[in-house]
Amino acid sequence: MMRLLSSLILIVAGSVLAPAEQPVDFARDIRPILSDKCAICHGPDENQRQADLRLDTKVGALADLGGHFAIVPGKPDESQLVQRITSDDPDERMPPADSKRTLSPEQIELLRRWIAEGAKWEEHWSFSKPQRAALPAVEHKSWPRNEIDYFILQKLEQAGLAPAPEAVKETLIRRATLDLTGLPSTLAEVDAFLADESPEAYEKVVDRLLASPRYGEHMATAWLDVARYSDSNGYQGEQTRTMWPWRDWVVKALNDNMPFDQFTIEQIAGDLLDDSTREQLVATGFHRNHMLNGEGGRIAEESRVDYVIDRVNTTSTTWLGLTMACCQCHDHKYDPISQIEFYRMYAYFNNIEESGGVDAGGNANPVIPLPTKSQQNRESQLVAELTAVQEKLKAESTGEKQIAWENQVLADLASSKQKPYWIPLAPLAAVSEQGQTLDKKEDGSIFVSGTNPDNDNYTLTFVPAPGSYTGIRLDALKHESFTNGGLARSDSGNFVLTDLVIEIQSAEGTSQQVKIASGQADFEQGGHPITNSFDDNPKSGWAVHNPNDMKHDRSAAFAFAAAVEIPADAKLVVTLKHESPHVKHNLGWFRLSITSEPAPKLNGTNALPPNVLTALETAAEKRSEEQKKLLAEQFRKSSPEVVAAQKQADQAQKRLNDHRNSYIKTMVMKDRSEPRETYRLQRGAWDNPDKSKLLTPGVPAILPPLPESASENRLALAKWLVSRENPLTARVTVNRYWQQLMGTGIVTTTEDFGTQGDLPSHPELLDWLSVEFMESGWDVKAIQKKIVMSATYRQSSQVTEQLLAHDPLNRLLSRGPRFRLSAQQIRDQALFLSGLLVEQIGGEPVKPYQPAGVWLDLT
C-alpha cells in the first residue's frame, strides 16, 4: 500500500510539473507501463519471450517483425502495439485475459501519445553514470543552507508550495541526537544548545554527535540489517555463532569514518589484500552472516551452494540495489540480467574454503582465532615452555644416544643366556568366526580385513616351546592402509577389544583356561582402560578411537594369575573378541607374544619385536631405510630419558592446544588453493549443473566492465563495486543514508533500483549527492553531515492541511522528517532514560545516565 501511495504521489506531483500539453516522459510515464504490463512476456527472459517481441530495449521495441512493427515512431495507428492494446477481439487484445493484467484507458492514451510524439526512448536512469547537475535556480534564495536545499526548493516552488519553518532548537537537538546516535539528548545538552546563540551552535552539536562513540553503534544497526547479522544460525536446533567481532569491526570502522570504498573492499575481500591484518580478516565476516544449516539430514553441498547464492543476492541488493535473486533459476523477468550473468557473479564466491556443514562449533570453517592481549601473553609463555622441553627431547634423542642404546641392547643380548623377554608367537591357524580374512605374515603378525559383522571372535592356535609362562602381550600395529593409522581400518580409527580368552589344550584333548590377573597398556583411552578387556562385563572393553592415538604402534601386556605350564605338543589357543556396530571396524593388524619373566612388564629388557631384533643385528651400513626408521622409533619408546622428555613435550603441547582452544573464533572468508568449477545451475538446483559451459567470474553486461587487467577474484569485484564508473553503488549508498536520516529514501525501494523499483523523487539531487560522495573520498560522515545541516532536514515536522493534501507522504520534502523510532532505539531510549543502560566506550564502562528530570518531545 505504501508503495502504491508513493507512486500516486509522484503522479500527482508529476501532473503539476508536467501538464498534459507537455511531452510524455518515457521514464516517468511509459517505462513503468511496459515493465509492469508487458515485460513478463516481452522482456529480458528469452525463454519466456513471446512472438519474438522484446519491449524492454529500444532495439527490440523498434525491430522489424516480418514486415510489421510493434512501434512506428510518430505513427500510432500503424503500430501493432496500439492496434493490439485497443483491439475488441479477445484473441488479439493485449495483455491477454489469462495474464490477469489490464491497461487503463489513461495508460492506453499515454502509450498512444508517446508513439505519436516520436517514441523517444531513454535507458533506465540507474544504469547510466551519475552526473553532478548545476544547482537549480530558485526564487526563495535566502532559504537554502547548502546545495541539497536548492534541489528540494525547486520542486516545492514548481508545485506551488513553500518549505516549513525551521524546527525549534529543542526539537532539532533531539532529532539530530536520535538520528546520529540512537539515543535521546540529555537535559544538560539541551540547555547548552539553548544557551549557545552563535551561528555555529547547531553545527557544533552535529560535530559532537558525529564524533561520539555512540554514532558508530547506532549507524551500524542499519548495516547489520543488510548484512543479515545474527547471533545464532537460524535453523531448527540452531547453535550460537560468534560473529560479534565482525559487528564490533563495523562499529569501529564507522566511528573511525573509514572511507566507504575501503569499508567495501575489506568486507568483501579483506583476506585478499597484501599482508592483510587480523582486522581485515575479521571484516570479511560480512559474507559469513548468512544462516547456517547444521541439521543432520541436510546435504552439506546443498547448504554450501545456498550460502554462495546468498552472497550473490546480498551483494547485489546491498551495493547495486538490484534484485538478482530470481536469476538463480532463470533470466530476470524485468531487468537485463541473465541467469548466466548471475552464475558469473556466483563464481566470485564459489571458492571459499567451506564444507557446507557447521563444522567449527556453532561456527563453520573457515574461522580465525581472536586471542586477547592477556591470552597472547600466556601463549608466548606456553610456547616458550614447549620449546624448552622440545629442546630437551631433541637432546635426549640424538644419534649418538641412539647408537649407545643400540650397543647396550646388543651387549645385553650377547651376555644373556635366556630367551628374549617377549617371545613372538607364530600361529598355526587363525580363524574368524564371522568369516573375515585373517592373513598370517612372516613375522607372526595377523592382518584382518573384511566387513565387520557387528561382533567377531578371532581364534588363533599356537604351539609354543614347552615351558612355564607368566603373561601374554598384544601389539597393535599401524599400517598405511588404515584410514587414520588406527587399530581399525575405519574413518574414525575406532577399535574395541571386549574380551581375551586364553586356553591350554593338551595333546590328550583336555583344556585349561588361563586366568588373567592384570593388564597394562602404553595407551589408556578415557573410560576404556585395558582392564575392561578381561573383566566379566561383556559390554566393556579396551577402546582406541582417536587417530592421534595411533601415531605409533600400541601395545598391551596381560599377566597371568599364576604361571602356566605348557607341555610338549600342547596348544595355546587365544580368542580375541571384538564388537563394534561399524562395518569398517576390526582389529586391523596385530601380533601376540608370550613371556616367562616373573611379574611381566610391558617394556621389559629385550622386550623387542623380531623385526627390531633383526634390524639391530644388521650392520649399520647395511640397514634399509625401513630398518633405520624402525630402530629410531624403538629407541624413542625404550629410552627412559626419551620417554620422560616425550611425556613432558606432550603435556606442554596439550597445555598450549587447550589454551588456544579457549580463544574466541569468528568466521571469515578464505579462498581454496584449487578453485571450484562454476556452471549454471539448471532451474537453480544445486545438483543439476549445466556442464556444457564452464563459467568464469564476471559482472552483468548492462554495467561497466571490469578493467582488462583485473583478476578473477573477490578483490577485483570489490574494487569494481566502488569504481567511479559504476553507476549504482554511490547512488544506492547515499539513498540508504537519506532514508536513515529522512525516513524515506529519495528512491523509496531502497533495495531495488531496477525497472520495477520506484523512480527517484529528486533524481538530480540523488546524482549530485552520489558524485559528492565519491569526490569526497567516499567520506561517510561528510555526506551525512551535509544532509543534517541542510535547511530541508531542519524543517519543522508540523503538517498543515494544505501540505497534507498536496504532499501527504512528504515526497517533496515540504516539512521535516517524521517517522517512528526503530525497535533498537525504543529499547535503548527506555534503558538510557531509566538509568539502566551501561555502555562500553573506549574499553572503559561508562556510568548510566542518571536524569534529574526527563524532557521528551513526543509530538
Steps between C-alpha positions, in 0.01 A plus 500: 500500500782741588666443163168555320441825688858606424442442130173692513671794665767503230226500239324787677827688529582420141168636382593831657842499339401348168153609388322310224617734225865421581670198338454158655799407717623150412665424836210630706200409284588220257769271644289413808216390271722289275679347799190417700260397222718371216844386619384168641445378139709750306792567731856381570418132558540345156360168619165668580500755219198486268475582127873589490399843627713674761369823653767567764759627249481758224639258241241238588209744512577647156603171334360380167269211587465371147361800318317647794614689808384516857590868512520739209624833639258782420236259367293341776232372260764298311652363819403139584531583871218758480290275279530208745437696822186660349363192321146385578588141407582306824747285305685806375475723805818561700573432777315167460217431742673202662793723603274675754655830389301785349571848366291791615367748242749755635791262446385419146482870424849559641642226274322645197621854575855378558514331161337799334768725651775289345537213749803657662691233691717544809719241667408419858616786718704294750716327237657824380788666682387772744584856401529798731220733390528878535311640794146590387377857501256582783300804598531473878880539499536568873368159603769254378779426749690265266473346153236244600247774566509639146375170355229467763387862473479486122246216513303672775478824307398317182220339702395834641613408851734658751726323751401473863664728756806376688426278800557640846843435651368241749360296212811545287741366761271209586455413133870516418602313815256218434591483131878500552535307828172316553466649848314810623672821597552571868364804680852636535560469126168671424575782742848553352357518149229744604758720668728503193378784277792487257432425129708183540300365795316230303811401304688451827226265615521303176880477519479379860249232406703383202804470727311305768577127538124455501491608135663182371287274715179661378596524134616139508146374561389576144814335360447193718152471351623495140776258603236262653690505829391260773645342813360158411479286189129522424395137451337235716730413789702807411831560670649824624754647263779744579459789256505789746870569421387596148223714649755679718721549194209675325440727800867597515525554124201734509633689802839532329320625187665237283442604137212302356708359215748355749208391719370308199830347391593371845163334556484330162868416454708605801664158499632559147678827582879492518615430857141506622466578869295310755242781489472473121440127534231563760339750259432220250249362749245711307444208266498238777188646664263284299298224669685175568325164470646238731207257494604137485305411186619800302738442207803719569559588135140616461551733796829626359335590170225682693766707675668599174165601350426703811826693452410588143153619601628700798777664297259601226241653731748663739731667251313495168138522608410224255271202558719230351354222716251384236789440259597195703236312298450698180574825320366808679141573402540878509865608516760418233683239709532142381532179697848453356599842640366398840728197506796702380447713812458174692847393383660777708365340818521134401859444614463548875669228705176372651329165518139610539482347848505665840845357569655745749271492802214738430716648224598357164851494359694700400547671837783692662590520870478834678710478817496790742821676599525298821433179308776591254738553791405163648550335161851646478576350842361159401689505170821572691429208733431270207816612321704426811372145540530438125863602523540257792332227293728580208806476728386158630425373149835565330655248267785446744261402779312267268826328404586462869157345560543261206841391627365445851211287374736293284729454797211390719391252236853362462548453875157356563453123483124532541242542234380850400263653754205470262499202263303556178234241421441374148146361461435162349146611427304825512122489460230767496167378637311739266707439189741795496836442335796441734831509314805352676818702442858367507571671834206326666264798480140476384338742256119520520286618210137480398168645609436495873180308579431689827711263709754232429730252673851455366638161615874443463676169568869483594743223602759677714814341638432302820550704814352715772338826381380799700340738254397586147544817300288656222673736257258709294692601191436801282468458125488742209166360382325603821308821431629682806787270594287343772447147618186479292481546129238772525441872464498552876767252603251345745615173661353297784649184654219374720658178628812287488461123557811281537497119515761221520397189307705189576591237245246272673218755433455641846454878534612749765389865495762754601384769738632851446590690817600845370564700190703799394508702179704784355173674424191527718192637326290707742221278628635191319812378690674174417347329806157531334611241244522210747231583757166325531303772320438411133410863425836646598838487330824669409424773243710713272309743279715809462720503187773682694524201737651291225799709398698199624428132556298436814569217744331332794638235740287256700640323808366154584363439850757218532776359285364264235681183397476420133610139441644364179257486206240707692318776325452857615162626374434875522161651414473875450143627518413816309168687497407812304188606307712656226558284195852635433625434853715199584820421685720600208853361534635340815757259644509284815801410717548313829751526785646293781615799701353539850266800537495572125558857394378661182849617411736265678864436407532357150127560451560561135300378201681264261530759223671738742741227610576426135569866431730523805701197390541648150819703453423871509623564148281221362172599664209594277318830542211312654733337752658835589155647556394196705804528731454874549139441601593217734771713660246774571270243666773321698726778630366610843650846446334539161169363627505747790593792276234399246239490777602850608482622140158341451372663818641839399343465154166408658514806727567719198225335293249529785588867541459568128170315500373751756534787250195659350476403133307687235406411143689662214548463126791296367543366149598144412836437340319314220201698364170322457349479156187710451208408275149631456265307726204391294178626662725609786536144631825445689547150355413578138790698347511567126851369432492595135656836585755579769441852632761756602438781750337809351244778544172581317551644153254782570762646736853620417752217454790429728843621386666254263783451749263415788550170678216250512451520876295678766752781531441596137125486559528719811706762317253495211209562737658824622639605165409851385365334185245293688169691479326328790709467816523869593132554417384203703718595795408868528137405452534269802650784705218729388246241610667467844490875557187603314277198556454418131758463225512724196431162340246337728589147384841508663584146391371535143645754259390286205209553265247376757626740766354843566636804322704744709297794628801730439725331242733799456550520878573127522764530230647814655535323835648192332769699321567704814539177698753354256694823454527543877695175515187305598483700824199359688485754782542789256202397288287437807599835645402661171151352538441592864641851451253574219201725543295209367593283799450783747137569403224463751310173463165670570263444209225729373185394318640650180823302524314183591281542192782577257781289650350240738808275509745792504664387174561864411661559844262785580562442871748335735535124537251329724519124546488233764803404702653162428461214745861545613448871560189441707681241710813710547303816572308325778821358651684830464235719659444251783870497583536131414709531182866418557730581212850386419683794346871488430538181700371660820146456637304824513256564782137504393333834443326609820235760406389756752192542287399394151400715207334313217357637179244238413338711230 
